[in-house]
Amino acid sequence: QVQLVESGGGLVQPGGSLRLSCAASGSIFRIYVMGWYRQTPARQRELVATFTQTGNTNYADSVKGRFTLSRDNAKNTVYLQMNSLKPEDTAVYYCHAHQLDDYWGQGTQVTVSS
């Protein structure tokens, strides 16, 4: 079992920045696929950014150039730096990891509003 703990959400004005963190713990031997999804009441869960099995990074078109995904393998942690935030980025953000199975964090709310 893998547990994912997220932090860093909150309220920010349009144009502002936030950094989300997701720390993995438990029975970890090597997690290659790890990243972030988001969901709103009106939209199903969608990919924001993720590290792939081959070590590449995939971003949703809507966040390219504004969000940056990074990781600290020693800490089993991924970070999502979100800049130039827009109201449409408002959502619950979920950390995801894949190691034989899919694991999800509890979600952290990001609200972009003036």
LUMMARRO-337669 format. One record per atom (N, C-alpha, C): atom name; x, z, y. Coordinates in Angstrom, 2 decimals, always signed. Atoms other than C-alpha are relative to their C-alpha. Example, Ala and Ser with C-alpha at 12.3 -4.5 7.8 and 13.67 -1.06 7.14 Angstrom:
2
- N +0.89 +0.00 -1.19 .
- CA +12.30 +7.80 -4.50 .
- C +0.90 +0.00 +1.20 .
- N -0.82 -0.06 -1.19 .
- CA +13.67 +7.14 -1.06 .
- C -0.77 +0.73 +1.09 .
//
This chain:
114
- N +0.83 +0.00 -1.20 .
- CA +0.00 +0.00 +0.00 .
- C +0.87 +0.00 +1.26 .
- N -0.68 +0.06 -1.29 .
- CA +1.06 -0.78 +3.53 .
- C -0.97 +0.48 +1.07 .
- N +0.81 -0.46 -1.12 .
- CA -0.23 +1.01 +6.59 .
- C +0.56 -0.60 +1.29 .
- N -0.38 +0.58 -1.28 .
- CA -0.19 -0.58 +10.04 .
- C -0.59 +0.85 +1.12 .
- N +0.45 -0.82 -1.13 .
- CA -0.37 +1.50 +13.20 .
- C +0.32 -0.75 +1.30 .
- N -0.15 +0.76 -1.25 .
- CA -0.95 -0.27 +16.51 .
- C +0.00 +0.93 +1.20 .
- N +0.04 -0.73 -1.26 .
- CA -0.38 +0.94 +20.04 .
- C +0.22 -0.98 +1.14 .
- N -0.32 +0.79 -1.18 .
- CA -0.19 -0.41 +23.57 .
- C -1.16 -0.68 +0.69 .
- N +1.14 +0.63 -0.67 .
- CA -3.69 -1.63 +24.39 .
- C -0.39 +0.75 +1.25 .
- N +0.48 -0.67 -1.19 .
- CA -5.53 -0.76 +27.56 .
- C -0.67 -0.96 +0.96 .
- N +0.63 +0.77 -1.06 .
- CA -7.00 -2.01 +30.81 .
- C +1.06 -0.51 +0.96 .
- N -0.97 +0.59 -0.90 .
- CA -5.03 -4.38 +33.00 .
- C -0.71 -1.03 +0.87 .
- N +0.57 +0.99 -0.90 .
- CA -5.81 -6.59 +35.97 .
- C +0.45 -1.41 -0.39 .
- N -0.44 +1.39 +0.25 .
- CA -5.69 -10.39 +35.69 .
- C +1.37 -0.25 +0.61 .
- N -1.37 +0.25 -0.43 .
- CA -2.11 -11.57 +35.95 .
- C +0.97 +1.07 -0.43 .
- N -0.85 -1.10 +0.41 .
- CA -0.79 -8.31 +34.58 .
- C +0.58 -0.19 -1.39 .
- N -0.69 +0.07 +1.29 .
- CA +1.18 -7.53 +31.43 .
- C -0.29 +1.24 -0.83 .
- N +0.08 -1.09 +0.97 .
- CA +0.86 -5.38 +28.33 .
- C +0.91 -0.35 -1.16 .
- N -0.75 +0.22 +1.23 .
- CA +2.99 -4.90 +25.25 .
- C -0.65 +0.79 -1.13 .
- N +0.56 -0.62 +1.19 .
- CA +1.45 -4.20 +21.89 .
- C +1.10 +0.22 -1.03 .
- N -0.94 -0.30 +1.08 .
- CA +3.37 -2.59 +19.05 .
- C -0.77 +0.23 -1.29 .
- N +0.60 -0.23 +1.31 .
- CA +2.61 -2.50 +15.34 .
- C +1.11 +0.42 -0.95 .
- N -0.98 -0.53 +0.93 .
- CA +4.59 -0.33 +12.97 .
- C -0.57 +0.04 -1.41 .
- N +0.41 +0.00 +1.40 .
- CA +4.36 -0.82 +9.22 .
- C +0.69 +1.12 -0.75 .
- N -0.58 -1.06 +0.83 .
- CA +4.90 +1.99 +6.75 .
- C -0.64 -0.05 -1.38 .
- N +0.54 -0.02 +1.36 .
- CA +4.30 +2.73 +3.09 .
- C +0.94 -0.70 -0.96 .
- N -0.78 +0.66 +1.05 .
- CA +5.44 +0.67 +0.12 .
- C +0.45 -1.38 +0.47 .
- N -0.50 +1.24 -0.60 .
- CA +7.47 -1.94 +1.96 .
- C +1.28 -0.40 -0.69 .
- N -1.29 +0.51 +0.46 .
- CA +10.10 -4.09 +0.33 .
- C +0.46 -1.14 +0.89 .
- N -0.36 +1.02 -0.99 .
- CA +10.02 -7.13 +2.65 .
- C -1.29 -0.66 +0.47 .
- N +1.17 +0.65 -0.58 .
- CA +7.29 -8.26 +4.97 .
- C +0.46 -1.16 +0.85 .
- N -0.39 +1.18 -0.77 .
- CA +7.82 -11.81 +6.17 .
- C -1.09 -0.39 +1.00 .
- N +1.12 +0.41 -0.83 .
- CA +4.36 -12.60 +7.52 .
- C -0.57 +1.23 +0.70 .
- N +0.51 -1.13 -0.79 .
- CA +3.38 -10.25 +10.31 .
- C -0.29 -0.49 +1.40 .
- N +0.35 +0.47 -1.33 .
- CA +1.62 -10.79 +13.57 .
- C -1.30 +0.60 +0.50 .
- N +1.18 -0.51 -0.69 .
- CA -1.54 -10.39 +15.66 .
- C -1.14 -1.00 -0.02 .
- N +1.25 +0.73 -0.14 .
- CA -5.12 -11.59 +15.61 .
- C -0.83 +0.73 +1.04 .
- N +0.90 -0.66 -0.92 .
- CA -7.91 -10.84 +18.05 .
- C -1.44 -0.43 -0.27 .
- N +1.41 +0.24 +0.28 .
- CA -11.69 -10.65 +17.94 .
- C -0.84 +0.55 +1.13 .
- N +1.00 -0.46 -0.95 .
- CA -14.60 -10.38 +20.36 .
- C -1.35 -0.04 -0.68 .
- N +1.34 +0.06 +0.63 .
- CA -18.31 -9.83 +19.62 .
- C -0.54 -1.42 -0.12 .
- N +0.53 +1.37 +0.01 .
- CA -18.95 -13.49 +20.38 .
- C +0.84 -0.96 -0.82 .
- N -0.90 +0.92 +0.71 .
- CA -16.01 -14.95 +18.45 .
- C +0.57 +0.67 -1.23 .
- N -0.60 -0.54 +1.21 .
- CA -14.66 -14.53 +14.97 .
- C +1.49 +0.25 +0.22 .
- N -1.41 -0.34 -0.13 .
- CA -11.19 -13.17 +14.42 .
- C +0.86 -1.27 +0.02 .
- N -0.83 +1.18 -0.15 .
- CA -8.57 -15.67 +15.54 .
- C +1.47 +0.39 +0.10 .
- N -1.45 -0.22 -0.07 .
- CA -4.80 -15.96 +15.29 .
- C +0.45 +0.01 +1.46 .
- N -0.67 -0.03 -1.30 .
- CA -2.83 -14.96 +18.38 .
- C +1.44 -0.47 -0.18 .
- N -1.39 +0.36 +0.25 .
- CA +0.74 -15.10 +17.10 .
- C +0.43 +0.66 -1.30 .
- N -0.48 -0.56 +1.25 .
- CA +2.50 -14.57 +13.80 .
- C +1.35 -0.56 -0.39 .
- N -1.18 +0.49 +0.69 .
- CA +5.82 -14.80 +12.04 .
- C -0.46 -0.57 -1.34 .
- N +0.38 +0.65 +1.24 .
- CA +5.55 -17.16 +9.11 .
- C +0.94 +0.39 -1.13 .
- N -0.82 -0.28 +1.17 .
- CA +6.99 -16.95 +5.61 .
- C +1.44 -0.52 +0.16 .
- N -1.32 +0.61 -0.18 .
- CA +9.90 -19.15 +6.71 .
- C +0.73 +0.52 +1.23 .
- N -0.68 -0.59 -1.15 .
- CA +10.71 -17.08 +9.78 .
- C -0.34 -0.64 +1.33 .
- N +0.42 +0.61 -1.25 .
- CA +9.12 -19.35 +12.33 .
- C -1.10 +0.84 +0.65 .
- N +1.05 -0.70 -0.73 .
- CA +6.62 -18.20 +14.93 .
- C -1.09 -0.99 +0.38 .
- N +1.14 +0.82 -0.39 .
- CA +3.16 -19.66 +15.39 .
- C -0.80 +0.72 +1.08 .
- N +0.83 -0.54 -1.08 .
- CA +1.16 -19.13 +18.57 .
- C -1.28 -0.81 +0.14 .
- N +1.20 +0.72 -0.39 .
- CA -2.39 -19.99 +19.48 .
- C +0.29 -0.78 +1.27 .
- N -0.24 +0.82 -1.19 .
- CA -2.45 -22.77 +22.06 .
- C -0.34 +0.75 +1.28 .
- N +0.48 -0.70 -1.20 .
- CA -4.27 -20.49 +24.48 .
- C +0.98 +1.04 +0.52 .
- N -0.95 -1.04 -0.44 .
- CA -1.36 -18.02 +24.63 .
- C +1.43 -0.51 +0.13 .
- N -1.36 +0.54 -0.08 .
- CA +1.67 -20.31 +24.45 .
- C +0.52 +0.05 +1.44 .
- N -0.61 -0.11 -1.32 .
- CA +4.02 -19.70 +27.34 .
- C -0.31 +1.31 +0.71 .
- N +0.36 -1.28 -0.63 .
- CA +2.40 -16.35 +28.16 .
- C +0.30 +1.19 -0.91 .
- N -0.22 -1.09 +0.96 .
- CA +2.75 -14.25 +24.99 .
- C +1.28 -0.26 -0.79 .
- N -1.21 +0.10 +0.80 .
- CA +5.95 -13.54 +23.06 .
- C -0.04 +1.02 -1.12 .
- N -0.03 -0.86 +1.19 .
- CA +6.15 -12.16 +19.55 .
- C +1.46 +0.28 -0.36 .
- N -1.35 -0.36 +0.42 .
- CA +9.24 -10.25 +18.47 .
- C -0.11 +1.07 -1.08 .
- N +0.03 -0.99 +1.06 .
- CA +10.23 -7.91 +15.67 .
- C +1.30 +0.76 -0.09 .
- N -1.16 -0.83 +0.31 .
- CA +12.58 -5.11 +14.77 .
- C -0.09 +0.29 -1.49 .
- N +0.11 -0.13 +1.46 .
- CA +13.16 -5.41 +11.03 .
- C +0.41 +1.40 -0.48 .
- N -0.46 -1.33 +0.40 .
- CA +14.97 -2.07 +10.84 .
- C -1.13 +1.03 +0.12 .
- N +1.12 -0.93 -0.22 .
- CA +11.81 -0.38 +12.11 .
- C -1.30 -0.52 -0.59 .
- N +1.22 +0.63 +0.53 .
- CA +9.32 -2.70 +10.35 .
- C -1.09 -0.07 +1.07 .
- N +0.91 +0.02 -1.15 .
- CA +7.73 -3.21 +13.75 .
- C +0.00 -1.37 +0.65 .
- N +0.11 +1.21 -0.79 .
- CA +6.44 -6.23 +15.60 .
- C -0.58 +0.36 +1.36 .
- N +0.44 -0.21 -1.37 .
- CA +5.78 -6.46 +19.31 .
- C -0.64 -1.28 +0.52 .
- N +0.61 +1.14 -0.66 .
- CA +3.51 -8.72 +21.31 .
- C +0.04 +0.27 +1.50 .
- N -0.08 -0.10 -1.46 .
- CA +4.52 -9.06 +24.94 .
- C -0.99 -0.99 +0.59 .
- N +1.05 +0.83 -0.57 .
- CA +1.54 -10.37 +26.87 .
- C +0.14 -0.01 +1.51 .
- N -0.16 +0.17 -1.44 .
- CA +2.14 -11.70 +30.37 .
- C -1.09 -0.93 +0.55 .
- N +0.98 +0.86 -0.66 .
- CA -0.11 -13.48 +32.88 .
- C -1.35 +0.10 -0.69 .
- N +1.24 -0.21 +0.74 .
- CA -3.13 -11.96 +31.21 .
- C -1.20 -0.52 +0.78 .
- N +1.22 +0.57 -0.56 .
- CA -6.52 -13.57 +31.78 .
- C -1.21 +0.77 -0.55 .
- N +1.19 -0.68 +0.52 .
- CA -10.04 -12.15 +31.42 .
- C -0.39 -0.46 -1.40 .
- N +0.35 +0.51 +1.33 .
- CA -10.53 -14.38 +28.38 .
- C +0.92 +0.53 -1.10 .
- N -0.84 -0.67 +1.00 .
- CA -7.72 -12.46 +26.64 .
- C -0.61 +1.32 -0.45 .
- N +0.66 -1.25 +0.38 .
- CA -10.04 -9.47 +26.48 .
- C -0.53 -0.08 -1.42 .
- N +0.37 +0.01 +1.41 .
- CA -10.54 -8.59 +22.83 .
- C +0.55 +1.26 -0.66 .
- N -0.68 -0.98 +0.85 .
- CA -9.73 -6.13 +20.09 .
- C +1.10 -0.75 -0.74 .
- N -1.16 +0.64 +0.62 .
- CA -6.27 -7.01 +18.84 .
- C +0.35 +0.75 -1.29 .
- N -0.29 -0.57 +1.31 .
- CA -5.48 -6.46 +15.17 .
- C +1.36 -0.46 -0.49 .
- N -1.26 +0.32 +0.65 .
- CA -2.08 -6.30 +13.56 .
- C -0.28 -0.42 -1.44 .
- N +0.15 +0.51 +1.36 .
- CA -1.78 -8.21 +10.29 .
- C +1.38 -0.10 -0.66 .
- N -1.21 +0.17 +0.79 .
- CA +0.84 -8.15 +7.57 .
- C -0.38 -0.47 -1.39 .
- N +0.24 +0.48 +1.35 .
- CA +1.11 -9.88 +4.24 .
- C +1.18 +0.33 -0.88 .
- N -1.01 -0.31 +1.02 .
- CA +3.05 -8.47 +1.30 .
- C -0.77 +0.11 -1.30 .
- N +0.80 +0.12 +1.21 .
- CA +1.39 -9.56 -1.93 .
- C -1.49 +0.05 +0.30 .
- N +1.40 -0.13 -0.41 .
- CA -1.88 -8.70 -0.17 .
- C -0.04 +0.01 +1.52 .
- N +0.15 -0.04 -1.45 .
- CA -3.26 -8.77 +3.36 .
- C -0.34 +1.41 +0.45 .
- N +0.23 -1.31 -0.58 .
- CA -3.17 -5.62 +5.45 .
- C -0.31 -0.15 +1.47 .
- N +0.44 +0.04 -1.39 .
- CA -4.82 -4.92 +8.79 .
- C +0.11 +1.38 +0.64 .
- N +0.04 -1.23 -0.76 .
- CA -4.43 -2.31 +11.47 .
- C -1.42 +0.32 +0.44 .
- N +1.33 -0.46 -0.38 .
- CA -7.34 -0.42 +12.99 .
- C -0.51 -0.72 +1.24 .
- N +0.39 +0.72 -1.20 .
- CA -7.37 -2.55 +16.14 .
- C +0.27 +0.79 +1.26 .
- N -0.22 -0.62 -1.30 .
- CA -6.51 -1.84 +19.75 .
- C -0.66 -0.87 +1.07 .
- N +0.76 +0.73 -1.01 .
- CA -8.66 -2.80 +22.72 .
- C +0.90 -0.42 +1.16 .
- N -0.65 +0.53 -1.20 .
- CA -7.21 -5.01 +25.45 .
- C -1.10 -0.53 +0.91 .
- N +1.01 +0.42 -0.97 .
- CA -9.37 -5.42 +28.54 .
- C +0.71 -0.49 +1.24 .
- N -0.59 +0.60 -1.19 .
- CA -8.37 -7.75 +31.36 .
- C -1.12 -0.18 +1.02 .
- N +1.09 +0.00 -0.97 .
- CA -10.54 -7.11 +34.39 .
- C +0.48 +0.56 +1.33 .
- N -0.31 -0.53 -1.33 .
- CA -10.33 -6.54 +38.11 .
- C -1.01 +1.08 +0.39 .
//
